[in-house]
């Protein structure tokens, strides 16, 4: 699974890197450096869409800000015209998303890329005193590059309002797959990483979902991910900052003891 992650990219810079249109400028400004992104937070997503004024032109990449936790279009409205409260759909299994009511429409035409520096997972580890604690790990590329995870997105309108009455709610979810290699020692699931040569096929809204891309992460890509022990400050969503991704010593180890990274 992927329930927390870090991202430090500015949407304007990302648009330049990906030759995309930055559509986040009209939205309320958000911090560009987030080290403890959690479900329901606003996040960046890359999509490919046709220009409404020129629908026959090829789709173009666009950077949009979305709520992390997909809201299906058929969700009922709750208080204040917002979607009715429910558990946020922040992850979807890559192998079953096409058959699940909440995700199958998005699989067909609304696929996205979610950029991040890395993601967090926790393992249960015994301490010297016999107590079991949850130990956070940060998974990030060894070469310092940026990750792009396969995602799905959706558009939700309050069914009681006029289509032009308010801005629609854009939301997304991150696809997960079986963990590969050393990553499986931390958790049996991991985000579905997509490398650059697959981005256009994945994002194309006019093509069927590329079934081969849903198959999982290859061994070479997984081997490029460092598993880093980090501070348990990340356990609280109230904490943020670059110190959350700084290597930390194992629980119960002596101060200054060198740690071994997987």
Secondary structure, 3 states (H helix, E strand, C coil): CCCEEEECCCHHHHHHHHCCEECCCCCCCCCCCEEEEECCCEEEEEEEECECCECCCCCEEEEEEEEECECCCCCCECHHHCECCCCCECEEECCCHHHCCCCHHHHHHCEEEEEECEEEEEEEEECCCCCEEEEEEEEEECCCCCEEEEEEEEEECCCCCCCCCCCCEEEEEEEEEECCHHHHHCCCEEECECCHHHHHHHHCCCCCCCHHHHCCCCHHHHHCEEEEEECHHHHCCCCCCHHHHCECCCCCCCCCCCCCCC
